[in-house]
Amino acid sequence: MRRDELVRIIDHTLVHPAATQRQVTRVCEEALEHGFGCVIVNPVHLSLAAEVLKGSPIRLGTTAGFPSGANLSEIKAREAAAAVKAGAVEIDMVGSIGALKEGSYLDFRKDVAEVVRAVGQGVVVKVIIECPYLTDEEKATAAKLVEAAGAHFVKTGTGFAGGAVPSDVEILARNVGKAMGVKAAGGIRSYRQAVELIAAGATRLGSSTSLQILAEAPSV
């Protein structure tokens, strides 16, 4: 995959808890320079990022229920709605992993649906299911529930529990329709990893080391 193709499907990400305004500004400037498809920052930095990216085609996103997913669903929904008001057009929410593990599938689906409803049309919702905590059967079930709840992407993880691997991406891609996206995130630091994940079915990648990946990508 060429550099110009790859850059459009990367979410250039800075969600470290110690991220500063200066670092956020730099990440946004990097996105403007290289043409990343989306920038993901912490909710507290949305207004700053929106100002730096103003007038550009780069999409702005943030998180909800991050990183544990153990927040009340109504809090996730309010957080996501507030993020949209601050300029976000993409929300990476963490699903209720505990509900999924105990087989409370209706609760898991409702958790996602509340956020989808809260942000309204035109906002992309990506649901993190933390694959490292799940069995293969649970990954498949989660992907189906995320799609049924009206979200747009199912996402492998936050990166805190472990990195994205092709086998997990394959399971997720196999259990959703063609219109549903699959985002791989966590530990993606090389062009080789990126290509392997895309080959497995990832349609979006999230990375805080995007520049390193691009540096290894062929230009032609």
C-alpha positions as CSV (number, residue, x, y, z in Angstrom):
1,M,0.0,0.0,0.0
2,R,1.3,3.4,-1.0
3,R,1.9,6.2,1.5
4,D,-0.8,8.4,0.0
5,E,-3.4,5.5,0.4
6,L,-2.3,4.6,3.9
7,V,-2.3,8.1,5.4
8,R,-6.0,8.5,4.6
9,I,-7.1,5.6,6.8
10,I,-4.9,6.4,9.9
11,D,-6.3,8.1,12.9
12,H,-3.4,10.2,14.2
13,T,-3.8,9.8,17.9
14,L,-2.8,11.5,21.1
15,V,-4.8,10.2,24.1
16,H,-2.0,9.9,26.7
17,P,-3.3,11.2,30.1
18,A,-0.3,13.6,30.3
19,A,-0.8,15.1,26.9
20,T,-0.2,18.9,26.8
21,Q,-1.7,21.6,24.7
22,R,1.6,22.0,22.9
23,Q,1.7,18.3,22.1
24,V,-1.9,18.4,20.8
25,T,-1.1,21.4,18.6
26,R,1.9,19.6,17.2
27,V,-0.2,16.4,16.4
28,C,-2.7,18.6,14.6
29,E,0.0,20.3,12.6
30,E,1.5,16.9,11.7
31,A,-1.9,15.9,10.5
32,L,-2.2,19.0,8.3
33,E,1.2,18.5,6.9
34,H,0.8,14.8,6.1
35,G,-2.9,14.6,5.4
36,F,-4.1,12.1,8.0
37,G,-7.7,11.2,7.7
38,C,-8.5,11.9,11.3
39,V,-7.0,13.2,14.5
40,I,-8.0,11.7,17.9
41,V,-7.4,13.7,21.1
42,N,-8.7,13.6,24.7
43,P,-12.0,15.4,25.2
44,V,-10.3,18.3,27.1
45,H,-8.3,19.2,24.0
46,L,-11.1,19.2,21.5
47,S,-11.6,22.9,21.3
48,L,-7.9,23.5,20.7
49,A,-7.7,20.8,18.1
50,A,-10.8,22.1,16.3
51,E,-9.2,25.5,16.1
52,V,-5.9,24.2,14.7
53,L,-7.7,22.0,12.1
54,K,-10.3,24.6,11.2
55,G,-10.9,24.8,7.4
56,S,-9.1,21.5,6.7
57,P,-10.8,18.2,5.6
58,I,-9.2,16.4,8.5
59,R,-11.9,14.8,10.8
60,L,-11.6,15.4,14.5
61,G,-12.4,12.6,17.0
62,T,-12.2,11.8,20.7
63,T,-13.1,9.2,23.2
64,A,-16.0,8.3,25.5
65,G,-16.0,5.9,28.5
66,F,-12.2,5.7,28.0
67,P,-10.3,3.6,28.8
68,S,-12.3,1.1,30.9
69,G,-15.8,1.3,29.5
70,A,-17.1,0.9,33.0
71,N,-18.9,4.3,33.1
72,L,-22.7,4.5,33.3
73,S,-24.2,4.4,29.8
74,E,-25.9,7.8,30.3
75,I,-22.5,9.3,31.3
76,K,-20.9,8.0,28.1
77,A,-23.8,9.4,26.1
78,R,-23.5,12.8,27.7
79,E,-19.8,12.8,27.2
80,A,-20.1,12.0,23.6
81,A,-22.8,14.6,23.0
82,A,-20.6,17.2,24.7
83,A,-17.7,16.2,22.5
84,V,-19.8,16.8,19.4
85,K,-20.6,20.3,20.6
86,A,-16.9,20.9,21.0
87,G,-16.1,19.9,17.4
88,A,-15.8,16.1,17.3
89,V,-17.3,14.3,14.4
90,E,-16.0,10.8,15.4
91,I,-16.4,9.1,18.8
92,D,-14.3,6.2,19.9
93,M,-16.3,4.8,22.8
94,V,-15.4,1.8,25.0
95,G,-18.2,-0.7,25.3
96,S,-19.3,-2.3,28.5
97,I,-16.8,-5.1,28.6
98,G,-18.0,-6.5,31.9
99,A,-21.6,-6.9,30.5
100,L,-20.2,-8.6,27.5
101,K,-18.1,-11.1,29.6
102,E,-21.1,-12.0,31.7
103,G,-23.4,-12.5,28.8
104,S,-25.5,-9.5,29.3
105,Y,-25.7,-8.8,25.6
106,L,-28.8,-6.6,25.8
107,D,-27.0,-4.3,28.2
108,F,-23.9,-4.2,26.0
109,R,-26.0,-3.3,22.9
110,K,-28.0,-0.6,24.8
111,D,-24.7,0.9,26.0
112,V,-23.6,1.4,22.4
113,A,-27.1,2.5,21.2
114,E,-27.3,5.2,23.8
115,V,-24.1,6.8,22.5
116,V,-25.2,6.4,18.8
117,R,-28.5,8.1,19.6
118,A,-26.9,10.9,21.6
119,V,-24.5,12.0,18.9
120,G,-27.0,12.0,16.1
121,Q,-26.6,11.6,12.4
122,G,-23.3,12.4,10.7
123,V,-21.1,11.5,13.6
124,V,-19.1,8.3,13.3
125,V,-19.2,6.0,16.4
126,K,-16.4,3.4,16.8
127,V,-16.8,0.9,19.6
128,I,-13.8,-0.5,21.4
129,I,-14.3,-4.1,22.6
130,E,-10.9,-4.8,24.1
131,C,-10.1,-8.0,22.2
132,P,-7.3,-9.1,24.6
133,Y,-10.0,-9.7,27.3
134,L,-12.3,-11.7,25.1
135,T,-12.5,-15.2,23.7
136,D,-12.9,-15.6,20.0
137,E,-16.6,-16.3,20.4
138,E,-17.0,-13.2,22.5
139,K,-15.2,-11.1,19.9
140,A,-17.6,-12.4,17.2
141,T,-20.6,-11.7,19.3
142,A,-19.4,-8.3,20.2
143,A,-18.9,-7.3,16.6
144,K,-22.5,-8.4,15.8
145,L,-23.9,-6.5,18.7
146,V,-22.0,-3.3,17.8
147,E,-23.3,-3.4,14.3
148,A,-26.9,-4.1,15.5
149,A,-26.6,-1.1,17.8
150,G,-26.1,1.2,14.9
151,A,-22.4,2.0,15.3
152,H,-20.1,2.5,12.3
153,F,-16.9,0.7,13.4
154,V,-15.9,-2.1,15.8
155,K,-12.4,-1.4,17.2
156,T,-9.9,-4.0,18.6
157,G,-8.9,-2.2,21.7
158,T,-7.6,0.9,23.6
159,G,-4.0,-0.3,23.5
160,F,-3.9,-0.5,27.3
161,A,-4.8,-4.2,27.4
162,G,-2.6,-5.3,24.5
163,G,-1.9,-4.6,20.8
164,A,-3.9,-5.2,17.7
165,V,-3.3,-8.5,16.0
166,P,-4.4,-9.7,12.5
167,S,-6.3,-12.8,13.9
168,D,-8.6,-10.5,16.0
169,V,-9.2,-8.2,13.0
170,E,-10.1,-11.3,10.9
171,I,-12.7,-12.4,13.4
172,L,-14.3,-8.9,13.6
173,A,-14.3,-8.4,9.8
174,R,-15.9,-11.8,9.3
175,N,-18.8,-11.1,11.6
176,V,-20.0,-7.7,10.3
177,G,-21.4,-6.6,7.0
178,K,-19.5,-4.9,4.3
179,A,-20.8,-1.4,5.3
180,M,-19.3,-1.8,8.8
181,G,-15.8,-0.7,9.5
182,V,-13.1,-2.4,11.5
183,K,-10.5,-0.3,13.3
184,A,-7.3,-1.8,14.6
185,A,-5.5,0.1,17.3
186,G,-2.8,-0.6,19.9
187,G,0.9,-1.2,19.4
188,I,0.9,-0.4,15.6
189,R,4.4,1.0,15.1
190,S,5.6,-0.2,11.7
191,Y,4.5,-0.3,8.1
192,R,4.6,-4.1,8.1
193,Q,2.2,-4.3,11.0
194,A,-0.2,-1.8,9.3
195,V,-0.2,-3.8,6.0
196,E,-0.8,-7.1,7.9
197,L,-3.8,-5.6,9.7
198,I,-5.3,-4.1,6.6
199,A,-4.9,-7.4,4.8
200,A,-6.8,-9.0,7.7
201,G,-9.7,-6.7,7.2
202,A,-8.9,-3.4,9.0
203,T,-10.4,-0.4,7.2
204,R,-9.0,2.1,9.8
205,L,-5.9,2.2,11.9
206,G,-5.2,4.1,15.1
207,S,-1.7,5.0,16.1
208,S,0.3,7.5,18.1
209,T,3.4,6.6,16.1
210,S,1.8,7.4,12.7
211,L,4.9,9.3,11.4
212,Q,7.1,6.3,11.9
213,I,4.7,4.1,10.0
214,L,4.5,6.6,7.1
215,A,8.3,6.9,7.0
216,E,8.5,3.2,6.1
217,A,5.7,3.3,3.5
218,P,6.6,3.3,-0.2
219,S,5.7,6.5,-2.1
220,V,4.9,4.6,-5.3
